[in-house]
Amino acid sequence: MKVIICGAGQVGWQIARHLSGELNDVTVVDSNPELVRRATDSLDVQGIAGFASYPDVLERAGARDADMIIAATYSDEVNMVTCQVAHSVFDIPRKIARLRAQSYLTAIYSDLYRREHLPIDVVISPEREVAAAALQRLSAPDAFDTDVFFDGRGRLLGIVAEEDCPVLNTPLRQLTDLFSTLRATVVGIRREGTLYAPEAGDQIFAGDQIYLFAYEEDVNRCMEIFGKNPRKQERVVLVGGGNVGLAVAKELESQKNRVRLKVIEKNRKVAEKAADALERTIVLHGDGLDAEILQEANIQRADAVLCVTDDDKTNMLAATRAKSLGCPMSIALINDPTLLPMIEPLGIDAFINPRATTVSSILRHIRHGRVRNVYSIGDAEAEVIEAQVLSTSPMSGTAVGDIDFPEGVLLGGIMRDDKFIRPRGKTIVEEGDIVALFALTKDVPEVERLLQVSIDYF
């Protein structure tokens, strides 16, 4: 597949890294020559320095025979014009654009823009993706990472094994025997900074970061087995009332289980806008780093604090200060992956990586076969891929134990006729099953082979 990626920033670079690693023909376009040089030096991609919306620049990038264009520059307008040029001048079949401005998103999602007037096949909104990720974190407060699969009936959970974890030093094979009715599978373990797919004889040690794939109804029991105490989030303090914070607040207001929410926003105009848009939420004008404003928000009585300003360091320090004032759960929005090692020393419980959520959203729309969902783990270390098994797949009609999975791939769960199945060695994968596969990034091409169907010929 020939792909043009417009924008060589963090998101564009990661998408280029994924696609070039899977032997696609990738060309990166950016107006900043240094970013283009970084991409071509570190990845197996071609690079063009120039404005992505210019037809001559796209011509040099190979737009005449491209299969897809991904417009992920920092400018919404450039992304939209790029897709228009890609359609009108080069007739590129698939066009994906990242848009941030709420005004554009409101118009697009309300169908005011028709595809023949603004030919974008898929719109990716980082703010909406991040807001959804924040709500996922709140729904699983003891997990540092989480996402939903199988239309909400399956969940990926990232949890840390503490010293008091009841199942430390227990082989995973024995866990299966001890909890035979638990519909959950350990699909990944990160130990001393290295993520891997465990084998049946591997044990869990204190300090391990464990990735579990579980049936939604078994999540609470699963957390208890690993020494976590599931608790409801009834009082939440939100630091940051911008686009992301406002989206989270609106969603929390609309939930059936009422959450008592308070928002802290430093910018007066933004705070006033949030106050006007929210009905049952108290909005405080002040600095989330200020202990007095946190105490005014009753941080000591809150179940969780969610820090989603546009500054990573503010989010991390506000989360740490809230913890020091008695808040049991802290979640921080962090764009810079180099800051992630500081999460544990600062006592921050969970983080949201906007880049990873945006990358996951884009990958969801470009994977081969009947792929329904993709979630990128860590700094593009692995993916969880949800897909339908077709008759052409080597997995169809084969027992799980007989499928030739690479070492970095594990089957987390199977959904068949609305029934969740915990995969075992003798479980037969059938045509039409929906499967969730954990795969280290290097093994994703092999997963696509296992899910192979006749593609890219229509």
Secondary structure, DSSP 8 states (H G I E B T S, - for coil): -EEEEE--SHHHHHHHHHHHHTT-EEEEEES-HHHHHHHHHHSS-EEEES-TT-HHHHHHTTGGG-SEEEE--S-HHHHHHHHHHHHHTT--SEEEEE---HHHHHHHHTT-S-TTTS--SEEE-HHHHHHHHHHHHHHSTT-SEEEEEGGGTEEEEEEE--TT-TTTT-BHHHHHHHTTT--EEEEEEEETTEEE---TT-B--TT-EEEEEEEGGGHHHHHHHTT-------EEEEE--SHHHHHHHHHHHHSSS--EEEEEESSHHHHHHHHHH-SS-EEEES-TT-HHHHHHTTGGG-SEEEE--S-HHHHHHHHHHHHHTT-S-EEEE---GGGGGGTTTTT--EEE-HHHHHHHHHHHTT-SSSEEEEEEETTTTEEEEEEE--TTSTTTTEEGGGS---TTEEEEEEEETTEEE---TT-EE-TT-EEEEEEEGGGHHHHHHHT--S-S--
